[in-house]
Structure formats: structure tokens, C-alpha cells
């Protein structure tokens, strides 16, 4: 259990200590749990030559033992963590005989673990370690952690299922090692929140990408002096909505192949609405605003404009049902952005509101 938790959470020192403990065991014979600890050490690449020799000998000894004996309580046969650790050890040996023996054990174990989702998931994962294909892993948290370690695969659906499981309150599971897996899954998925799946981006990915636009300004040219002797001073000013639209186009076009600018929408009377940017595959429009006026007057004007846009753009269009508001705040009133975003997001049809303040290093000389 100690070795499994350390492997799951990438705690190298703790895993090495568990390996050393298994190696230094002085009883009559090492238990399957000791062999599993060595297996997890092998999976992490921690074993030295002597420890690899001990693992090899212990696997052969384990293979010579009888399991599933009638009338004898099951132990190793239904201990998913030990089964997984032993499978890692077997994989490291690259022995056909050991692999066949281990797969036979796992196949029989699965038939006895049908009512235990956690133990069954560990046993199925052990089979994946040994090369079995097309096996689904549950719970989702285990699949996510395993995929992050290069064993099996995850998916957006599994990621979402695992994330909900890790952030929602739940009763403490009476399952050894499950708490470590949930913690590892939370860490893995929380690091992905700002990442976009390039193969099949969703509206959540689009929103996450737009929320991170501020990071692009770390390398945004805004020079006091030329960077080289052969160049001129560069200042990429953002002066109006068209500049903001160009910025967003440069960021979104490589990710969303169907992004379009100046999207013409169905006419309403004498009005001919035209959205700033559109992502038809996500049925989403992006409306850009440039806020020059400070204080509540500027916030109210932007709110009124976006409210009018949502009513105009979504009232007739059958292709779009969502709007993302992206506002450049040229006054950098960051202390009031949360209130503005919250207010805009209460408007019907608005999926998200993002306010980007003018970066501090882009101070206008005429306003100093």
C-alpha cells in the first residue's frame, strides 16, 4: 500500500524506502505485497541490479505457489494493489512464462471481483500493463492517473467524470489506496484546466483559452529602445476594438479552423447585425468591446451594449446560441472586473465574460 501510494503520487523517496523495506525483509519468505513494492519500484525505474535480481527470484517463487485453492481464503488473488505491482514486476522481466502466469491469475481474479469496482479496476489495469488492449478502466480517477503515467488512455469524458468525482464531497471510501488516486487525479486534472484539447476543442476550451490571453502579453513588443542595432523601436499598441479582434484572431485561428471574423447574421428590419468573431462549430459568437471610459459610466455602457448585442444576435440566428463577451479595459480598473464579468454573465445567452486590463508595462507616455 505504501509503495502504491508513493508510485501514484510520484513520491520517489517514499517509494525507494518501500522498496528498501521489501528488500530487507527478514522473515521466512517475502509476501506478495513485498514483490508488488519491488514491481512499483521497477515501474518507476528505481531498482538497482541487486534489487532487480531479487525481484526476478521472488516472481519465480510466487509463480510456483498455488492460488485459488478450494477452502483457503483469498488474499493475493483479490488484492488489486498487489496484483498491479506484481504485473509491473512481470513486465520488467519480459518473460513469456511469467506474463502468461500473471495473466491467468488476473483473469481468474476478475471473475471473483465483479462486485468490487475498485479492486476490479486495479486488476484490469494490471492486464493493460501486460499488454491487453480495449479494456476500460474504472473508476475514472484510476484511468486518468494511469494514463498520465503512460498506462492505458483517458478521454475527455473520463477526465470530466474524474474531475467531478474529485471536487464533489463524498463519503470516505473503504478502499485501500483510493484516496491517493483521487488526490493524484485532482492534481493532474487541475493542471490541465488552462489547456486546450487541440483535436476536439470544446466551448470550455475556448473560454479557457480566452481567459489566458493575458499571458500572451509577457512577450508583447512595447519597447522604449530598439532591441537590436538593426531594428527600430517597436510598440504594438492596442488602440481600438479592431486591434483586439486581430489579437484574438491570431490566438484562435490556429486552434479553431472554422473561426470567422465579421460574421454576417440575419437582418432584423433595417438592422444588419454583424458579429466580431464566430466559431460556428461551437455555435458561439465572440463580441469584442473596448472600454475607454473609467468608472461606473464605462461599465454601464459596456453592459448596455452587450445586452443589446445578445438580443439582436441570438433572436433570429439558428446557427448560434451562445455569446462570449471579451472586453479590453484600457483604464485597467482590475478591482471592478469581477463585478462586471458577473453582471454580464447573467445576461441570457452569455456563456462567459472576460475582461482584459491594459498590461502595466504598456503605459502610455501621454498618460504618465
VOKE-522791 format. One record per residue (C-alpha): residue number from 1; residue in three letters; x negated, y, z negated. Coordinates in steps of 0.5 Angstrom, whole numbers, padded with zeros to 4 digits. Example, Ala and Ser with C-alpha at 12.3 -4.5 7.8 and 13.67 -1.06 7.14 Angstrom:
REM residues 2
1,ALA,-0025,-0009,-0016
2,SER,-0027,-0002,-0014
This chain:
REM residues 368
1,UNK,0000,0000,0000
2,UNK,-0006,0005,-0002
3,UNK,-0009,0003,0005
4,UNK,-0003,0004,0009
5,UNK,-0001,0011,0006
6,UNK,-0008,0013,0007
7,UNK,-0008,0011,0014
8,UNK,-0001,0014,0015
9,UNK,-0004,0021,0012
10,UNK,-0011,0021,0015
11,UNK,-0014,0021,0008
12,UNK,-0021,0018,0010
13,UNK,-0024,0018,0004
14,UNK,-0018,0014,0000
15,UNK,-0018,0009,0006
16,UNK,-0025,0008,0005
17,UNK,-0024,0007,-0002
18,UNK,-0018,0002,-0001
19,UNK,-0023,-0002,0004
20,UNK,-0029,-0002,-0001
21,UNK,-0024,-0005,-0006
22,UNK,-0022,-0010,-0002
23,UNK,-0029,-0012,0000
24,UNK,-0031,-0012,-0008
25,UNK,-0025,-0016,-0010
26,UNK,-0028,-0022,-0014
27,UNK,-0022,-0027,-0015
28,UNK,-0022,-0034,-0012
29,UNK,-0019,-0031,-0006
30,UNK,-0017,-0025,-0003
31,UNK,-0010,-0023,-0002
32,UNK,-0006,-0022,0005
33,UNK,-0006,-0014,0002
34,UNK,-0014,-0014,0002
35,UNK,-0014,-0017,0009
36,UNK,-0009,-0011,0011
37,UNK,-0013,-0006,0008
38,UNK,-0019,-0008,0012
39,UNK,-0014,-0008,0018
40,UNK,-0012,-0001,0017
41,UNK,-0020,0001,0016
42,UNK,-0021,-0002,0023
43,UNK,-0016,0002,0026
44,UNK,-0019,0008,0023
45,UNK,-0026,0006,0025
46,UNK,-0029,0006,0018
47,UNK,-0031,-0001,0018
48,UNK,-0039,-0003,0018
49,UNK,-0042,-0009,0021
50,UNK,-0041,-0013,0014
51,UNK,-0034,-0011,0013
52,UNK,-0032,-0013,0020
53,UNK,-0036,-0020,0018
54,UNK,-0031,-0020,0012
55,UNK,-0025,-0018,0016
56,UNK,-0026,-0024,0021
57,UNK,-0027,-0029,0016
58,UNK,-0021,-0027,0012
59,UNK,-0017,-0027,0018
60,UNK,-0019,-0034,0020
61,UNK,-0018,-0036,0013
62,UNK,-0011,-0033,0013
63,UNK,-0010,-0037,0020
64,UNK,-0011,-0043,0016
65,UNK,-0006,-0042,0011
66,UNK,0001,-0045,0011
67,UNK,0007,-0040,0011
68,UNK,0015,-0040,0012
69,UNK,0014,-0046,0007
70,UNK,0021,-0049,0005
71,UNK,0023,-0048,-0002
72,UNK,0017,-0043,-0003
73,UNK,0019,-0035,-0004
74,UNK,0017,-0031,0002
75,UNK,0011,-0026,0001
76,UNK,0006,-0024,0006
77,UNK,0012,-0026,0011
78,UNK,0016,-0021,0009
79,UNK,0011,-0015,0007
80,UNK,0012,-0011,0013
81,UNK,0006,-0007,0011
82,UNK,0001,-0013,0010
83,UNK,0004,-0015,0017
84,UNK,0002,-0009,0020
85,UNK,-0005,-0008,0017
86,UNK,-0007,-0016,0019
87,UNK,-0004,-0014,0026
88,UNK,-0009,-0008,0026
89,UNK,-0015,-0013,0024
90,UNK,-0013,-0018,0029
91,UNK,-0013,-0013,0035
92,UNK,-0020,-0011,0033
93,UNK,-0023,-0018,0034
94,UNK,-0020,-0019,0041
95,UNK,-0019,-0026,0039
96,UNK,-0013,-0030,0043
97,UNK,-0012,-0035,0038
98,UNK,-0012,-0030,0032
99,UNK,-0007,-0026,0037
100,UNK,-0002,-0032,0038
101,UNK,-0002,-0034,0031
102,UNK,0000,-0027,0029
103,UNK,0005,-0026,0034
104,UNK,0008,-0033,0032
105,UNK,0008,-0030,0025
106,UNK,0011,-0024,0027
107,UNK,0017,-0027,0031
108,UNK,0019,-0031,0025
109,UNK,0018,-0025,0020
110,UNK,0023,-0021,0025
111,UNK,0028,-0027,0024
112,UNK,0028,-0026,0017
113,UNK,0028,-0018,0016
114,UNK,0034,-0017,0020
115,UNK,0038,-0013,0015
116,UNK,0032,-0009,0013
117,UNK,0031,-0003,0018
118,UNK,0024,-0001,0014
119,UNK,0021,-0008,0014
120,UNK,0023,-0010,0021
121,UNK,0021,-0003,0024
122,UNK,0014,-0005,0021
123,UNK,0014,-0012,0024
124,UNK,0016,-0009,0031
125,UNK,0010,-0004,0030
126,UNK,0005,-0010,0029
127,UNK,0008,-0013,0035
128,UNK,0007,-0007,0039
129,UNK,0000,-0006,0036
130,UNK,-0002,-0013,0039
131,UNK,0001,-0011,0046
132,UNK,0008,-0013,0046
133,UNK,0012,-0008,0051
134,UNK,0019,-0005,0051
135,UNK,0020,-0006,0043
136,UNK,0024,0000,0040
137,UNK,0021,0002,0033
138,UNK,0026,0005,0028
139,UNK,0026,0009,0023
140,UNK,0025,0014,0028
141,UNK,0020,0017,0023
142,UNK,0015,0011,0024
143,UNK,0016,0011,0031
144,UNK,0013,0019,0031
145,UNK,0008,0017,0026
146,UNK,0005,0011,0030
147,UNK,0006,0015,0037
148,UNK,0002,0020,0034
149,UNK,-0004,0015,0033
150,UNK,-0003,0012,0040
151,UNK,0001,0006,0038
152,UNK,0008,0006,0042
153,UNK,0011,0012,0044
154,UNK,0016,0017,0042
155,UNK,0021,0021,0045
156,UNK,0025,0028,0045
157,UNK,0031,0024,0042
158,UNK,0027,0020,0037
159,UNK,0023,0027,0035
160,UNK,0030,0030,0033
161,UNK,0032,0024,0030
162,UNK,0026,0024,0025
163,UNK,0026,0032,0024
164,UNK,0033,0032,0022
165,UNK,0031,0026,0017
166,UNK,0025,0029,0014
167,UNK,0028,0036,0013
168,UNK,0035,0034,0010
169,UNK,0036,0032,0003
170,UNK,0037,0024,0002
171,UNK,0036,0019,-0004
172,UNK,0030,0016,-0005
173,UNK,0029,0010,-0001
174,UNK,0027,0004,-0005
175,UNK,0022,0002,0001
176,UNK,0014,0002,0000
177,UNK,0010,0007,0004
178,UNK,0016,0010,0007
179,UNK,0015,0017,0003
180,UNK,0008,0017,0006
181,UNK,0011,0016,0013
182,UNK,0016,0021,0012
183,UNK,0011,0026,0010
184,UNK,0007,0025,0016
185,UNK,0012,0025,0021
186,UNK,0014,0032,0018
187,UNK,0007,0035,0018
188,UNK,0007,0032,0026
189,UNK,0013,0035,0028
190,UNK,0012,0042,0024
191,UNK,0006,0043,0028
192,UNK,0010,0042,0035
193,UNK,0015,0047,0033
194,UNK,0012,0052,0037
195,UNK,0010,0047,0043
196,UNK,0014,0046,0049
197,UNK,0015,0039,0053
198,UNK,0013,0041,0060
199,UNK,0016,0035,0063
200,UNK,0023,0037,0061
201,UNK,0024,0043,0057
202,UNK,0030,0045,0053
203,UNK,0033,0052,0051
204,UNK,0030,0050,0045
205,UNK,0023,0050,0048
206,UNK,0025,0057,0052
207,UNK,0027,0060,0046
208,UNK,0020,0058,0042
209,UNK,0016,0060,0048
210,UNK,0019,0067,0048
211,UNK,0018,0067,0040
212,UNK,0011,0066,0041
213,UNK,0010,0072,0047
214,UNK,0006,0076,0041
215,UNK,0001,0071,0041
216,UNK,-0001,0073,0049
217,UNK,-0003,0080,0047
218,UNK,-0009,0077,0043
219,UNK,-0013,0078,0050
220,UNK,-0009,0083,0053
221,UNK,-0013,0088,0056
222,UNK,-0013,0095,0053
223,UNK,-0020,0098,0053
224,UNK,-0023,0104,0050
225,UNK,-0029,0103,0054
226,UNK,-0030,0098,0060
227,UNK,-0032,0091,0058
228,UNK,-0038,0091,0064
229,UNK,-0042,0096,0067
230,UNK,-0039,0094,0074
231,UNK,-0032,0095,0072
232,UNK,-0027,0101,0070
233,UNK,-0023,0101,0063
234,UNK,-0017,0097,0063
235,UNK,-0011,0099,0060
236,UNK,-0005,0094,0061
237,UNK,0001,0099,0059
238,UNK,0008,0096,0058
239,UNK,0012,0103,0059
240,UNK,0019,0100,0061
241,UNK,0024,0094,0062
242,UNK,0021,0092,0069
243,UNK,0014,0091,0065
244,UNK,0017,0087,0060
245,UNK,0020,0083,0065
246,UNK,0014,0082,0069
247,UNK,0010,0080,0063
248,UNK,0016,0074,0062
249,UNK,0016,0072,0069
250,UNK,0008,0071,0068
251,UNK,0009,0067,0062
252,UNK,0016,0063,0064
253,UNK,0015,0061,0072
254,UNK,0009,0056,0071
255,UNK,0014,0052,0066
256,UNK,0021,0053,0069
257,UNK,0020,0052,0076
258,UNK,0027,0055,0077
259,UNK,0026,0061,0073
260,UNK,0029,0067,0078
261,UNK,0029,0075,0077
262,UNK,0034,0080,0078
263,UNK,0040,0074,0079
264,UNK,0046,0077,0082
265,UNK,0052,0075,0078
266,UNK,0060,0075,0081
267,UNK,0062,0082,0082
268,UNK,0068,0085,0077
269,UNK,0072,0090,0080
270,UNK,0067,0095,0082
271,UNK,0061,0093,0078
272,UNK,0056,0088,0081
273,UNK,0052,0085,0075
274,UNK,0045,0083,0076
275,UNK,0041,0079,0070
276,UNK,0034,0081,0069
277,UNK,0032,0074,0069
278,UNK,0035,0067,0069
279,UNK,0034,0060,0068
280,UNK,0039,0056,0072
281,UNK,0037,0049,0070
282,UNK,0039,0051,0062
283,UNK,0045,0055,0064
284,UNK,0041,0061,0061
285,UNK,0040,0069,0062
286,UNK,0035,0073,0059
287,UNK,0037,0080,0058
288,UNK,0031,0085,0057
289,UNK,0031,0091,0053
290,UNK,0026,0097,0052
291,UNK,0027,0101,0045
292,UNK,0024,0107,0045
293,UNK,0029,0111,0040
294,UNK,0027,0110,0033
295,UNK,0031,0108,0027
296,UNK,0039,0106,0027
297,UNK,0040,0110,0033
298,UNK,0036,0106,0037
299,UNK,0038,0099,0034
300,UNK,0045,0101,0035
301,UNK,0044,0103,0043
302,UNK,0041,0096,0044
303,UNK,0046,0093,0040
304,UNK,0052,0096,0044
305,UNK,0048,0095,0051
306,UNK,0047,0087,0050
307,UNK,0054,0087,0047
308,UNK,0057,0090,0054
309,UNK,0052,0085,0058
310,UNK,0055,0079,0055
311,UNK,0062,0081,0056
312,UNK,0060,0083,0063
313,UNK,0055,0077,0065
314,UNK,0059,0071,0062
315,UNK,0066,0073,0063
316,UNK,0066,0070,0071
317,UNK,0060,0066,0072
318,UNK,0061,0059,0072
319,UNK,0053,0058,0072
320,UNK,0051,0061,0066
321,UNK,0054,0060,0059
322,UNK,0048,0063,0055
323,UNK,0044,0069,0054
324,UNK,0037,0070,0050
325,UNK,0036,0078,0049
326,UNK,0029,0080,0049
327,UNK,0027,0087,0046
328,UNK,0021,0091,0047
329,UNK,0020,0095,0041
330,UNK,0016,0101,0043
331,UNK,0016,0104,0036
332,UNK,0014,0098,0032
333,UNK,0019,0098,0027
334,UNK,0018,0091,0024
335,UNK,0021,0092,0018
336,UNK,0028,0092,0021
337,UNK,0027,0087,0026
338,UNK,0030,0081,0022
339,UNK,0037,0085,0021
340,UNK,0037,0087,0029
341,UNK,0036,0080,0031
342,UNK,0041,0077,0026
343,UNK,0046,0082,0029
344,UNK,0045,0081,0036
345,UNK,0045,0073,0035
346,UNK,0052,0074,0032
347,UNK,0055,0076,0039
348,UNK,0059,0071,0043
349,UNK,0054,0067,0048
350,UNK,0048,0070,0045
351,UNK,0043,0064,0044
352,UNK,0037,0068,0041
353,UNK,0035,0075,0040
354,UNK,0027,0076,0040
355,UNK,0024,0083,0038
356,UNK,0017,0084,0040
357,UNK,0014,0090,0037
358,UNK,0009,0094,0041
359,UNK,0002,0091,0039
360,UNK,-0002,0095,0034
361,UNK,-0008,0095,0038
362,UNK,-0004,0098,0044
363,UNK,-0004,0105,0040
364,UNK,-0002,0111,0045
365,UNK,-0007,0116,0045
366,UNK,-0002,0121,0045
367,UNK,0002,0119,0039
368,UNK,-0005,0119,0035
